[in-house]
Amino acid sequence: MTLHTKLEIHKAAYALLGLATDAQANMRRPFNRSLGVRVHDECIALLVLIAKINATEPGEARVPLIAHLLECIDVVKFLMRICIDKQLIAPSIWQQSNNTLQSLGKQGGGWLKWERQVKDQRRAAAHHSNASDA
């Protein structure tokens, strides 16, 4: 099992945390403590989920964790969207975070697809094993 910090998805999530930190530091005070903190916390949650997923055995147990990861990515997208709409963050931070979020979504979706394939293969192997025992 690869150390989670070596995974591309972790590197992207860490880069997103850096962007969120920069965005939060430059937000107007009333929004810094609401939207800024929420974006930052969701980015940390992404990193924690990536570590949990990587530490979990491949297969069925990972699927709900990856689904939660994809949900967190969507939450960050919504929060960053409102930040740019209200001109709370620089357009360059928005563009970089949007690109990173798209990359995270693709990687998370690919991870989910792979885990479902592992689950289906294990189910087929178990069915084949049960059929040959009979």
Secondary structure, DSSP 8 states (H G I E B T S, - for coil): ---GGGSHHHHHHHHHHHHHHHHHHHS-HHHIIIIIHHHHHHHHHHHHHHHHHHHS-SSTTHHHHHHHHHHHHHHHHHHHHHHHHTT-S-HHHHHHHHHHHHHHHHHHHHHHHHHHHHHHHHHHHHHHHHHHH-
